[in-house]
Amino acid sequence: MKAISLPTVIQGGMGVAVSNWSLAREVALGGQLGVVSGTALDAVVARRLQDGDVGGHMRRALSNFPVSEMAARVLTRYFIAGGRQAGKPYLAVPKLSLKPTIAWQELSVVSNFAEVWLAKEGHVGLIGINFLEKVQMATPAALLGAMLADVDYVLMGAGVPREIPRLLNDFAAGNQGSVSVDVEGAAEPFRLSLDPRELLGQNLPPLKRPKFLAIVSADILATYLARDEAIRPDGFVVEGHLAGGHNAPPRGRLTLDDEQEPIYGTRDEANLAKIAALGLPFWLAGAYGRPEQVAQALVSGAAGVQVGTVFALCRESGLTDELRNELWTQLDSAGPVVKTDALASPTGFPFKVAQIVGTLSDGDLYSERPRLCDLGYLRTAFQRPNGLVGYRCPSEPVPVYLKKGGEIEDTVGRQCLCNGLMANIGLEQHRLDGYVEPPLVTLGSDLEGARELRDKYPLGWGAGEVLSWLLSQVIAENPVLVAG
């Protein structure tokens, strides 16, 4: 099918690299919006290269990067012909910082380019990239890399992404762009800037300005973003608390139920009529992963839906075969239990965790894991008494966190999402002492769609089959909605 101007289905940008280039490409080939996860792509691509770049995909993408010398430096640093020795730790990548090194900027730009370029290779379908607003220090370089690959959409949630429209405009004009970075204890946010011409040279290729979709949970945030042209997105993804990954916390005082999960109420439901009145297209997410729900979303005035879980379980997703097969098997019975964990994420946002044996959802495995923070994507910047900026993460060793001025209560129950999510896609770190990082799987709470697909495709399914199924009711009722 041909790509359409406004997709009916947006495939969720599930990180880290569960929504990889292969999955996004298949969705785009099906005429809908395929989305790659932009979270930690610098580490993902560096580790793929260290594993020998199976299939040669990373090197093929990098051979098309507009500054060949920059791509060559990344390859020289990370590529290992035949792959690293079994059990050998991955080479570390630089951590995010308010003063990023040139080497890290180059790695980030090249990596984001590669993922988007591969997703767009050989077709004219739509490709987007998903970022987390919480990972502010990564945004300028990652976004520039995606734009160099001609990304069509940028999606961002987990915060208030009010500065992204201007950043897109600045980069599209070939100008320096910047974002605010929250620094705890500082009177004003710090700013992180990137000049494309300074990094890439004066022969900067033309950059297309992609459309920007803000992921919101409440109409009040959508209204705030839409009121001012300087921060107005091109549309919204309205995501409810049943969606996988990070969820917005309940409004008001946090209250937990008997299972220690946050209690959501009617105040946490977005007013779709108010969002529709803003005059911008919107998509519904969080328990909209069945054909009848797609049709219902269109009736409500939405342009369509964003769907994650059933795509996460596709053959093309980045999940390891072992995890995917385990989840498929669990769907044959009651299905995996998905808990909204109020403590797991260092961000403080509730986070969906699938309860699976052999993952960090197991309390014993969590207790046995050596507590450390070596990837640092969710670190928070803070200002020291001497005015210098430091970085801390509630998931790092408790004495270290406390020495940096953190509070003990912030460390309770925290998981290392960075390492756990890398393990989900087979890029788990191997420690020098022999410890291997275990996975930590996130899914949405609504698994009915996945169960229906399991009944329909007992041997598993691909992205094309998901799209045909999701759109079946819509196509039957409105065949003109899908370009042929």
Phi, psi and omega in degrees: 000153177280153175292147178246157188297318175240114183291150172278326181240127169253122176282126186300147180269075188275128182251168353275118175056020164294316169276084183265180183296327182293315178296311182300322180296319180296321179294317178296322176296335177274007174089007181244184184269108174274137185232131172263149174281130178266003183285123173060030179295336177299313179290322181299309182292321178299321180285324175300318179294321179291337176273012173094003179052064181302128182087347178072016186292318181296317181293324177297317179294315182294334177292345178257003178292137188294341177244095189298327181296323180292314178299322180295323179294321177295316179297316180299322183287321193242336186286133176236111179299127181083353176090157181293160178295140182305132178082353180283135180298149172291146173295135182288150171256154180301144178281157177298144184204157173290344176235073184294145176285158176299321180300318179291317179302317180295316179299316181294314180299312181296319183293316179293323173301312185299315183295317180289318180301315180295322179295330183266354188298126169080017178203173181246018180287175185269133177231133176241170175226140184251130177238160173258127178298331179297335182264062190297322187290345179270343195296309185302311183293319180296317181294320178298317179299318179295321180292327176297335178266009175070040179299145184268325182224146169240131178239141180211137176221202181058047179153199180245096188277059186282343185264355185291319178305316180293320178299319177297317180297317181296312181295321180297332177273359181079017184258166174298140176234159181209160175225155173282146175236121180291129178236113182299133179090350180270145181292326181227152175298150171277163177238142178242122186244155175214129177255111183303321183288326178293323181279320189256346182104167185289341179272049180293127179292157177300139181245124177281140178276109180288161172286149182241126176247122177272131178269118184231161176245347186225147179294333181295324177288319177300317180297318178299314183291328185279344189284341186234125183302329184293333182241006186286127174281176176271355178172181183227147162253117183264106191251121177277174188282359175273353180291156178284174180073216179282139174243151171294142178292156176300148177290144181086201183289133180290124177236136182251149176273190183295336178269009180065032175254147180299143178263121177257149180226193183295333178296339183268003178265128181290142175276102186293329178297320178292323178291318178299325182293344179289343175082011178250147179295148178217154180236148181258140184220153181094093182071043172234041187253033175226156185306317182292332178286327174298314179297319179296322180298318179295321178297326182286354181104356179287154175285341181164211185225157166250132186232135181243298194305313183293333175282326177300329182269003176293156176299328185278351183289169184279353178304145176295154178301324182296315180292317180298315181295323178295318179292319176301316180297318179296331178294339179291340179248237181281342184091161180294146174276132179245120182255136172274101186271117182285346187247339193302315188279134175298343180288340187089353176279144171302147185221131179283128180233121175283131184274100186229131177301138179088004176242175183289357171290342176283119184303324180293316179296321178299316181293327183281341184291128174297126185280119179202165180223096183246352175261312165077020181292336181254017175295151176251135175280143177217153180264126179283163178304331180276003178093345179285158181260132174242179182223138179213157179223132180298348179265358179281173179309134186303313180301324179294315180298317180293323179297332179274007177095006178285163180263140184300323183294337179288343185269346187292124175076003183290140177252155173272089181297322184302307181289322180296318181289328174295323179293332179302332186251017175079018178244038183291144179284140174254119183279158180298332180274005178097351180289136179245127183295129179275162181282167173216107191263137174241137175219166173285161181287330183272108182252011182298319178298317179296322179294319178297319178293325179296321177293322183283324182231078186297341179264008181103171186218164177245176184296322179297320178293323177297315181297315179301320181289313181300322185267001187301316181288320179297315181294320179298322183270329184219072185299340181289343182292338182247117181295142183256000000 
